[in-house]
Structures are given as C-alpha cells and as structure tokens.
Amino acid sequence: MKHHSEVAGNPGAGIWASRPGYKPVLLLIAALAFAVLVILPPPQSMLDLVSRVDPSGYKLSQGCQTITDSINKKLRPNVSKQEQAGEEGTHGSGELLTNEDTARMAKVMLAIFVVAVFLWGTEALPIGATDLLVGVFLYLFAILPINDISKAYMTDAVFFIFGILVVAVGVGKTGLDKRIGLILLSRIKNAKAFSFFFLPFLPMAASFLSEHALVALLIPVLMGVYKVTCKINGVEKDRALAVFLLLGICFAANHGGPGSPAAGGRNAIMVGYLMDYGTSISFLSWMKYGMPFVPVTALFIGAYMYIRCKPKLRVPDFNPSEIVKAEVARMPKFGGKEALMAIILVLLVAAWVILGEESGLGGPTLYAVMAMFLCRIITWDDIQEGVALDVVGLYAAASAMGVGLKFTGGALWMAEGFVNLLPDFMSKGDMLAVGVSILTGTMTNFMSDGATVAALGPIVLPMATLAQVHVWKVGLACAFSSSFANFLVVGTPNNAIAFGMGRDPETGERLLSVMDFIKYGLPVTILAWLVLWFWTIFGYWRFMSWPAIN
C-alpha cells in the first residue's frame, strides 16, 4: 500500500505533476515535436524515392512502377484502376495521391515512429495507451485502411508473444518450471558459472531452436531463483540480480541468429536474396562462417553482464542448482496437471521445430493455450492476472508501425539515408561489411529483424561488386547484425517477453524498465559489433576460403 500511495503522489500538485504513466511536460514536448515534424515539408530525397521507377528494396504492387502508384492502388483502388485504364478525368483530378502527398505520408509515418519510441522510452503515457495511440495515428492520418491497421496489429509474432506468456503462466502454475530449471540449471552453482558457461551455451541452442521459446521457458525458472535467493539473504528485492538474470539470457539468446539459417526468418530472407543474386549459400556453409561468432559473442556478453551487475548485487551470490533442487524436492510426485502441461509443452516445442517458421509460431502456441483451457490447467482469471497485455500491445503496435513504414517507403528512405551516411572508406573492401553491420545493427532495434534485412538486402548486396568484396561477406554481415536488437523493447520478441514476464513472482512488480534495455543493451550491441569486426570479418574470415563468383 505504501507503494501505491507513493505512486499516487500529491493530489494537490495539479495537472503538471509527473507520475508513472503521466508526465505532462514530456507529453507537451512530444506533441510539439510531432506537430513540427508533420508541418514541415518532406525532404527532396523522400520525393525522389516515392517517384523513382522500380526502387530497390520496395516490393511494388503488380502493374505499378513507383511507390506512389503502389500506395494509390492500395488506398484509391477504383481511381487507380481507371487511371491505369487511361480513362479521362482521373489523372490530376486530385483524387489520386501525388508524389508530394505520398512523401508527406512517409514523413508523417516516421514522425509517428519517433513519438511512439519517445513515449515508450519515457513512459510519459502508460505503455498500453501508447500502443493504442499508434493505431489512432495510423487511422487519423489515413496511412492504412482500418482493416489493414487491424491486420498489422495482429501478426503471427503478436499471437506468439501472447500465447507464450499464457503458456508460461500454465508452466508456473503447475510447478513444471521448477523441473525444467532442474534440467537446465543443475550444474550452475554461482553467478560466474551462469555468465561464463550457461550464457555461451544458450545462443548455440538458439541457433537451431526458437530463441523466443527458450527465453519464455527460462524466465519463470529464473524468477523463482531470483525470489528464493532474495528470501534466503533477507532481501526484499534485488534489481541488479533481476537485470543480470533477465537481460543476460535475453541478450545471449538474441545473438544465436548467426549460427545457422534455421535461426530465424531474417536468415531465410538473406538466403533467398543470395540465391536471387546467383550466389546461393548452403546450410553448412552458413554455419561454417557463422557459428564461430556465436559462443565468442555470448562469452563477451556474459563477461559484460557479470562485470556490470555483480558488484551491484545486494545478495552475495546465487546458486541456481541448489535452489531448483530444493524446490523440486518439496514438490509432489510428477503427474496430474503438471504431466499434462509437460505433454502440451513437448508437443508445442515439437510443432515449432517440425513445422518451422514458415508455418508460424503463433498458431501452434494458440493451440497449446486452448489445450491448457480444455485440460483445466488455467482459467481466464489466470490470464488476466499473469499476462502483461500492455507488452503484447506494445509489440503489436511496433508491428503495425513496421507495416506502415514499409508501405509508405519510410523504412526504405531510412535505409538509403543510412547508406548515404557511410564515409568513403567504408565503401571499399571488407570495410563495406563493417558499414553494413552498423546500418543493420542500428535499424534492427527500431523495426523487426526480418523487415530490416528485407529492406537493406537489395540495397547493400549490389554494393559488394563495386566495393570488390565477396557478396557473402556483405550478406552475412547484414544478416548477422540483424540479431543485435538489444537496446529497445520493441526490437525483438525476446526483449518484449523479458520485459513482460520479468515480474516479482509474489508482488507482481515489474523488475525491468524500458530504460534498462538502453542502459545495458547499447553496450552489448557495441560489443557484438566489435566481435563481428575483429573476430569475424578481420579475424577468422580472413583465413577462410570464399567460393568464386561467376
């Protein structure tokens, strides 16, 4: 209750008093910045982009030649059809969007993106309110039809995040999380072993299994370890320990992507681009160039988290092995609903592995949720109490913004802007791969990894020939660095899952803040870049053979 009274603040302080979820000064700044961005005319480079014939990196609608044509076909289908048929009274009639209109739309979309990220980062509005605000803006500025906005919010990744959070509730409710913890953590006896053994192992597994599922299954276990460790040491809460555990596995799992083409859709997209470019890469070849990067990066991440968090721990150390063994010893014999939950979980993981990402991760996860209802493992009240719906909405809104940025050409304009920022020395030889990794690693924090690779791939691959560098180096650098989504919650589902599930098991208090991702994730991203450059591109890649390109 003390917490609530503090949050409520002073009722007499007026409307300008800040409190969590309502910071009027920051709201005013966001409103003014948004108004200025909307009023300003679009830059010439944006006008050139939307009027360019067949722009690389943008998938035009059938029969369209420019981004403006594609947007008109979507938003003005009848008029666009008449225009293509050459009927009089349509062209220049004001019914079709002009190049300036579409460029302005792309600019507004970028302004929505900037304001949403600002509001999420500062929590000037509740996270759930910002989630809704994105949809309101998309509708208000007519960037997408209302049905398309709904579709953009309800992507497979959103169903997956919602479903996996529900599955985690069921796993925790039945006690299965403690037995999973026993399997995974029985040999981890202190913070050092967690950092230097467990974290490097995790991304290697994530190279072949769903990194999101691994994170979602591990967090309930680690939250149990966190709570018991605090109790044993007489500490009410230890934020540094929570950050160490939650962000440690989150960041480590993020960097399993380069290990194999099976690690995610972004890799499949790059494999497809390389095939289209006439330089196909096999599964084993990808692993040969990518797997050595994974454990080394994770080792650096483990060392960083250990050095950064260990001195701040309020508890002297923690012993996951001892805790999970003691917890399991107090549990009843395995059976009943716990056994049913285990069967559902095994089938779910099998579905993810066998069906693969082509069939989506969200569908099988929702099947599992329904099975949990039918087996009476969870109730709707459990979902309302245990699932952070605002975090689900956060990723849904981020997905919708990704669709809007892609549709309006805003994402491509950003990608081209980044490319143009590259200094000359980064446009030749292996330095091009370094430059591409900086572009991709930055963009992937603001939009999905798949969308980032899809937008940048067609732009950067042709540059390889001009820079006299092997096209695989540029393509792999792009795909690898798309895994570096560490410093924004919306960067990847892993971050959203850790943020949503990282709650005190007893009080429900959220243990991570949005700023934690920036504070700890930005240095991790820099570390990942350094490993990619000095261990991979200028390291072992120099001693490997590269196939001849015809």
C-alpha positions in Angstrom: 0.0 0.0 0.0 2.9 2.2 0.7 3.9 1.8 -3.0 0.5 2.9 -4.2 0.5 6.0 -2.0 3.8 7.0 -3.4 2.7 6.4 -6.9 -0.4 8.5 -6.4 1.8 11.4 -5.5 0.3 14.6 -4.1 -3.3 15.0 -5.2 -3.0 18.8 -4.8 0.0 19.1 -7.1 -2.1 19.9 -10.2 -2.1 18.6 -13.7 1.6 19.4 -14.2 2.8 16.9 -11.6 4.5 13.9 -13.1 3.8 10.4 -12.1 4.4 7.0 -13.7 2.3 6.8 -16.9 1.5 10.6 -16.8 4.3 13.1 -17.4 2.7 16.2 -18.8 5.9 18.1 -19.6 7.2 15.2 -21.7 3.8 14.8 -23.3 3.9 18.5 -24.3 7.4 18.1 -25.8 6.2 15.0 -27.7 3.2 16.9 -29.0 5.2 19.9 -30.2 7.8 17.7 -31.8 5.2 15.7 -33.6 3.4 18.9 -34.8 6.6 20.3 -36.2 7.5 17.1 -38.0 4.0 16.9 -39.5 4.0 20.5 -40.7 7.5 20.5 -42.2 7.6 19.7 -46.0 9.0 16.3 -46.9 12.7 16.4 -48.0 13.6 16.2 -51.7 15.2 12.8 -51.2 11.8 11.4 -50.0 10.1 12.9 -53.0 12.7 11.4 -55.3 12.2 8.0 -53.6 8.4 7.8 -53.9 8.6 8.8 -57.6 11.5 6.6 -58.6 10.7 3.8 -61.1 11.2 0.3 -59.6 13.1 1.3 -56.4 15.3 -1.4 -55.0 14.2 -2.7 -51.6 10.5 -1.9 -52.1 8.0 -4.6 -53.3 5.7 -2.8 -55.7 2.2 -3.9 -56.3 1.5 -5.7 -59.6 1.4 -3.3 -62.5 2.9 -0.4 -60.5 6.1 1.4 -61.3 6.6 3.7 -58.3 5.8 3.8 -54.6 3.2 6.4 -55.3 1.5 4.0 -57.8 1.5 1.2 -55.2 0.0 3.4 -52.5 -2.7 4.7 -54.8 -3.5 1.2 -55.8 -4.0 0.3 -52.1 -5.7 3.5 -50.9 -7.5 4.6 -54.1 -8.2 1.3 -55.8 -11.0 2.4 -58.0 -9.4 5.7 -59.2 -6.1 4.0 -59.7 -7.7 1.3 -61.9 -9.4 4.0 -64.0 -6.0 5.8 -64.3 -4.3 2.6 -65.5 -7.1 2.1 -68.0 -6.4 5.6 -69.3 -9.9 6.9 -68.6 -10.2 10.7 -68.6 -11.0 12.7 -65.5 -8.8 10.8 -63.1 -5.2 11.9 -63.7 -4.6 15.1 -62.0 -8.1 15.3 -60.8 -7.0 15.4 -57.2 -8.4 12.0 -56.4 -5.1 10.2 -56.8 -2.3 10.9 -54.3 0.5 12.9 -55.8 4.2 12.2 -55.2 4.2 15.0 -52.6 1.2 13.5 -50.9 2.9 10.1 -50.6 6.2 11.6 -49.5 4.3 13.6 -46.8 2.6 10.4 -45.7 6.0 8.7 -45.3 7.2 11.6 -43.3 4.2 11.5 -41.0 4.8 7.8 -40.5 8.4 8.5 -39.4 7.0 11.2 -37.0 4.6 8.6 -35.5 7.5 6.2 -35.1 9.7 8.8 -33.4 6.9 9.9 -31.0 5.9 6.3 -30.1 9.5 5.4 -29.3 9.9 8.5 -27.2 6.6 7.8 -25.3 7.6 4.1 -24.7 11.0 5.1 -23.5 9.9 7.8 -21.1 6.6 6.3 -20.1 5.1 9.7 -20.4 1.9 7.8 -21.2 1.1 4.2 -19.9 2.7 1.7 -22.3 -0.8 0.4 -23.2 -2.0 3.9 -24.1 0.9 4.4 -26.4 0.1 1.1 -28.0 -3.3 2.4 -28.8 -2.1 5.8 -29.9 -0.1 4.3 -32.8 -3.3 2.8 -34.2 -5.1 6.1 -33.7 -2.5 8.0 -35.7 -2.4 5.4 -38.5 -6.2 5.9 -38.8 -6.2 9.6 -38.3 -3.7 10.3 -41.0 -5.2 7.6 -43.3 -1.9 5.8 -43.7 -3.6 2.4 -43.9 -7.3 1.3 -44.3 -8.8 0.4 -40.9 -8.9 -3.3 -41.8 -5.2 -3.2 -42.7 -4.4 -1.5 -39.4 -6.2 -4.4 -37.6 -4.2 -6.9 -39.6 -0.9 -5.0 -38.9 -1.6 -5.3 -35.2 -2.4 -9.0 -35.3 0.7 -10.5 -36.8 1.9 -14.0 -36.0 4.6 -12.6 -33.7 1.9 -10.9 -31.6 -0.1 -14.2 -31.3 3.1 -15.9 -30.4 4.0 -13.4 -27.6 0.5 -13.5 -26.2 0.4 -17.3 -26.4 3.9 -17.9 -24.9 3.1 -15.6 -22.0 0.0 -17.7 -21.3 1.9 -20.9 -21.6 4.4 -19.5 -19.1 1.5 -18.9 -16.7 0.5 -22.5 -17.0 4.1 -23.8 -16.6 4.5 -21.8 -13.4 1.1 -22.6 -12.0 1.7 -26.4 -12.3 5.2 -26.2 -11.0 6.7 -27.6 -14.2 9.0 -24.6 -14.3 10.9 -26.0 -11.3 11.6 -29.3 -13.0 12.7 -27.5 -16.2 15.0 -25.4 -14.0 16.5 -28.6 -12.5 17.3 -29.9 -16.0 18.9 -26.7 -17.3 20.5 -25.2 -14.2 21.5 -28.3 -12.1 25.2 -27.6 -12.8 25.1 -23.8 -12.4 26.2 -23.0 -8.9 27.1 -19.4 -8.9 27.0 -16.2 -10.9 30.3 -16.9 -12.6 29.1 -20.3 -13.9 25.9 -18.6 -15.1 27.9 -15.9 -17.0 30.7 -18.0 -18.5 29.1 -21.4 -19.1 25.3 -21.1 -19.3 25.1 -17.9 -21.3 27.5 -19.0 -24.0 25.7 -22.3 -24.3 22.2 -20.7 -24.7 22.7 -18.9 -28.1 24.3 -22.1 -29.6 21.0 -23.8 -28.8 19.1 -20.8 -30.1 20.8 -21.2 -33.5 18.6 -24.2 -34.1 15.6 -23.8 -31.7 13.3 -20.9 -31.3 15.2 -18.3 -29.3 11.9 -16.8 -28.2 10.7 -20.1 -26.8 13.9 -20.6 -24.9 13.7 -17.2 -23.3 10.0 -17.7 -22.5 10.6 -21.0 -20.8 13.6 -19.9 -18.9 12.2 -16.7 -17.4 9.7 -18.3 -14.9 12.5 -20.6 -13.7 14.9 -17.7 -13.2 12.2 -15.6 -11.5 11.8 -18.4 -9.0 15.6 -18.5 -8.5 15.5 -14.7 -8.0 12.8 -14.8 -5.4 14.3 -17.6 -3.4 17.7 -16.0 -3.4 16.3 -12.8 -2.1 14.4 -14.6 0.7 17.4 -16.6 1.7 19.5 -13.5 2.0 16.8 -11.5 3.8 16.5 -9.0 0.9 13.1 -7.7 -0.2 14.2 -7.2 -3.8 17.5 -7.0 -5.8 17.1 -5.1 -9.1 20.7 -5.8 -10.1 20.1 -9.6 -9.8 16.9 -9.4 -11.8 18.6 -7.4 -14.6 21.6 -9.8 -14.5 19.3 -12.9 -15.0 16.7 -11.4 -17.3 18.8 -9.3 -19.6 21.6 -11.9 -19.5 19.5 -14.6 -21.2 17.7 -12.1 -23.4 20.9 -10.7 -24.9 22.6 -14.1 -25.2 19.6 -15.6 -27.0 19.4 -12.6 -29.3 22.9 -13.4 -30.7 22.2 -17.0 -31.6 20.9 -15.9 -35.0 24.2 -16.1 -37.0 24.7 -19.7 -36.0 22.6 -21.3 -38.8 20.0 -20.4 -41.4 17.4 -22.1 -39.2 17.7 -19.4 -36.5 15.0 -17.1 -37.9 13.1 -15.6 -40.9 15.8 -12.9 -41.4 18.3 -15.6 -42.3 15.9 -17.2 -44.7 15.3 -13.8 -46.4 19.1 -13.3 -46.9 19.5 -16.9 -48.2 16.8 -16.0 -50.7 18.5 -12.8 -51.7 21.8 -14.5 -52.2 20.1 -17.2 -54.3 18.4 -14.5 -56.5 21.9 -12.9 -56.8 23.2 -16.1 -58.2 25.4 -16.8 -55.2 23.5 -19.4 -53.2 24.8 -20.4 -49.8 24.2 -23.9 -48.3 23.1 -24.6 -44.7 26.6 -26.0 -43.8 28.4 -23.1 -45.4 26.4 -20.6 -43.4 27.2 -22.5 -40.2 30.9 -22.6 -41.1 31.0 -18.8 -41.4 28.5 -18.0 -38.6 28.8 -20.5 -35.8 32.3 -19.4 -34.5 30.8 -16.0 -33.9 28.1 -17.2 -31.6 29.8 -18.5 -28.5 32.5 -15.9 -28.6 30.0 -13.1 -28.6 28.0 -14.8 -25.8 31.1 -15.1 -23.8 31.7 -11.4 -24.1 28.1 -10.7 -23.2 28.4 -13.0 -20.1 31.6 -11.2 -19.0 30.0 -7.8 -19.5 26.8 -8.6 -17.5 29.0 -10.2 -14.8 31.3 -7.2 -14.5 28.5 -4.7 -14.7 26.0 -6.4 -12.4 27.9 -8.5 -9.9 29.3 -5.5 -7.8 25.7 -4.1 -7.6 24.1 -7.4 -6.3 22.6 -7.0 -2.9 22.9 -10.7 -2.4 26.5 -12.1 -2.1 25.9 -14.6 -4.8 23.3 -17.1 -6.0 23.2 -20.8 -6.5 20.5 -21.8 -9.1 21.4 -25.5 -8.8 20.8 -25.6 -5.0 17.6 -23.7 -5.3 16.0 -25.7 -8.1 17.0 -29.0 -6.4 15.4 -27.8 -3.1 12.3 -26.6 -4.9 11.8 -29.9 -6.8 12.4 -31.9 -3.6 9.4 -30.2 -2.0 7.1 -30.9 -4.9 4.6 -33.8 -5.1 5.3 -36.7 -7.3 5.2 -35.8 -11.0 1.8 -36.4 -12.5 -1.7 -34.9 -12.9 -1.9 -31.4 -14.4 1.8 -31.0 -14.3 2.2 -34.1 -16.5 -0.5 -32.7 -18.9 1.3 -29.4 -19.0 4.6 -31.2 -19.8 2.9 -33.1 -22.7 1.4 -29.9 -24.1 4.8 -28.2 -23.9 6.7 -31.0 -25.6 4.1 -31.1 -28.4 4.4 -27.3 -28.7 8.2 -27.3 -29.0 8.0 -30.2 -31.5 5.5 -28.2 -33.6 7.8 -25.2 -33.6 10.8 -27.4 -34.7 9.0 -29.6 -37.2 6.6 -27.0 -38.7 9.2 -24.3 -38.7 8.7 -20.5 -39.0 7.1 -21.0 -42.4 4.0 -22.2 -40.6 4.3 -19.5 -38.0 5.0 -19.7 -34.3 1.7 -18.1 -33.1 -0.7 -20.8 -34.4 0.8 -23.8 -32.6 1.1 -21.6 -29.4 -2.6 -20.7 -29.5 -3.4 -24.4 -29.9 -1.4 -25.0 -26.8 -3.3 -22.3 -25.0 -6.6 -23.9 -25.9 -5.3 -27.3 -24.8 -4.5 -25.8 -21.4 -8.1 -24.5 -21.1 -9.5 -27.9 -22.0 -7.2 -29.6 -19.5 -8.3 -27.1 -16.9 -4.7 -26.1 -16.3 -5.5 -22.4 -16.5 -8.6 -20.1 -16.1 -9.3 -16.8 -17.8 -8.6 -15.1 -14.4 -5.1 -16.6 -14.5 -4.5 -14.9 -17.9 -5.9 -11.5 -16.6 -3.6 -11.7 -13.6 -0.5 -13.2 -15.2 -0.2 -11.9 -18.7 1.2 -8.4 -19.3 -1.3 -7.3 -22.0 0.3 -3.9 -22.4 3.5 -5.7 -23.5 1.6 -7.7 -26.0 0.1 -4.5 -27.3 3.5 -2.9 -27.4 4.8 -5.5 -29.9 1.5 -5.3 -31.8 1.9 -1.5 -32.2 5.5 -2.0 -33.2 4.4 -4.5 -35.8 1.8 -2.0 -37.1 4.4 0.7 -37.3 6.7 -1.6 -39.2 3.9 -2.3 -41.8 3.3 1.5 -42.0 7.0 2.3 -42.5 7.3 -0.4 -45.2 4.1 0.6 -47.0 4.8 4.3 -47.2 8.5 3.9 -48.1 9.6 5.4 -44.8 11.7 2.3 -44.0 13.4 2.4 -47.3 14.1 6.1 -47.0 15.8 5.5 -43.6 17.8 2.6 -45.1 19.0 4.7 -48.0 19.8 7.6 -45.6 21.9 5.3 -43.5 23.8 4.0 -46.6 24.4 7.6 -47.8 25.9 8.4 -44.4 28.6 5.8 -44.9 32.0 7.6 -45.2 34.1 6.7 -48.3 36.5 4.5 -46.5 33.6 2.2 -45.5 32.5 1.7 -49.1 35.5 -0.4 -50.2 36.7 -3.9 -49.4 35.9 -5.5 -46.1 35.1 -2.1 -44.6 31.8 -2.3 -46.6 30.8 -5.3 -44.5 31.6 -3.2 -41.3 29.5 -0.4 -42.6 26.6 -2.7 -43.5 26.7 -4.2 -40.0 26.4 -0.7 -38.4 23.4 0.1 -40.6 21.7 -3.2 -39.9 22.5 -3.4 -36.2 21.0 0.1 -35.8 17.9 -0.3 -37.8 17.0 -3.7 -36.3 16.4 -2.0 -33.0 13.7 0.1 -34.5 11.9 -2.5 -36.6 11.7 -6.3 -36.9 14.9 -8.1 -37.9 13.1 -9.6 -40.9 11.9 -6.3 -42.2 15.4 -4.8 -41.7 17.1 -7.5 -43.8 14.3 -7.3 -46.4 14.8 -3.5 -46.7 18.6 -3.4 -46.6 19.4 -6.6 -48.6 18.6 -5.4 -52.1 20.4 -2.1 -51.4 23.7 -3.4 -49.9 24.3 -6.6 -51.9 24.8 -4.8 -55.3 27.4 -2.6 -53.5 29.6 -5.7 -52.9 30.7 -5.9 -56.6 31.5 -2.1 -56.7 33.5 -2.4 -53.4 35.3 -5.5 -54.7 34.3 -7.6 -51.7 32.7 -11.1 -51.7 28.9 -10.7 -51.7 28.6 -13.4 -49.0 30.6 -11.2 -46.6 28.1 -8.3 -47.1 25.1 -10.5 -47.0 26.2 -12.4 -43.9 27.3 -9.2 -42.1 23.8 -7.8 -42.8 22.0 -11.0 -41.5 24.3 -11.4 -38.5 23.9 -7.9 -37.3 20.1 -8.1 -37.6 20.4 -10.1 -34.4 21.8 -7.1 -32.5 18.3 -5.8 -31.3 19.3 -5.2 -27.7 18.5 -1.6 -26.8 14.8 -1.2 -27.4 12.0 -3.3 -26.0 10.3 -3.4 -29.4 13.5 -4.6 -31.2 12.7 -8.3 -31.0 10.1 -10.6 -29.3 12.8 -11.7 -26.9 13.0 -8.2 -25.4 9.2 -7.9 -25.1 8.9 -11.3 -23.5 11.7 -10.5 -20.9 10.1 -7.1 -20.2 6.6 -8.6 -19.8 7.5 -11.7 -17.8 10.1 -10.1 -15.7 7.9 -9.6 -12.6 8.3 -10.4 -9.0 6.6 -13.8 -8.5 4.8 -12.6 -5.3 4.2 -8.9 -5.7 3.9 -8.7 -9.5 6.2 -5.7 -9.5 7.9 -5.2 -12.9 11.6 -5.8 -12.5 12.8 -4.3 -15.8 12.3 -0.8 -17.1 12.3 0.3 -20.7 15.5 2.3 -20.0 17.3 -0.8 -18.8 17.3 -2.0 -22.3 19.1 1.2 -23.4 21.4 1.3 -20.4 22.6 -2.3 -20.7 21.7 -3.1 -24.3 23.6 -0.4 -26.1 27.0 -1.5 -24.7 26.1 -5.1 -25.6 25.3 -4.1 -29.2 28.7 -2.3 -29.4 30.4 -5.4 -28.0 28.6 -7.5 -30.6 29.8 -5.2 -33.4 33.4 -5.3 -32.1 33.3 -9.1 -32.1 31.8 -9.2 -35.6 34.5 -6.8 -36.9 37.7 -8.0 -35.2 36.9 -11.7 -34.5 34.8 -12.4 -37.6 35.3 -10.0 -40.6 39.0 -9.2 -39.9 39.6 -12.4 -37.9 38.8 -15.9 -39.0 37.0 -14.9 -42.2 40.5 -13.8 -43.5 41.7 -17.3 -43.2 38.7 -19.0 -44.8 38.2 -19.7 -48.5 35.4 -18.0 -50.3 33.8 -19.5 -53.4 34.4 -17.9 -56.8 31.5 -15.7 -58.0 30.7 -16.0 -61.7 
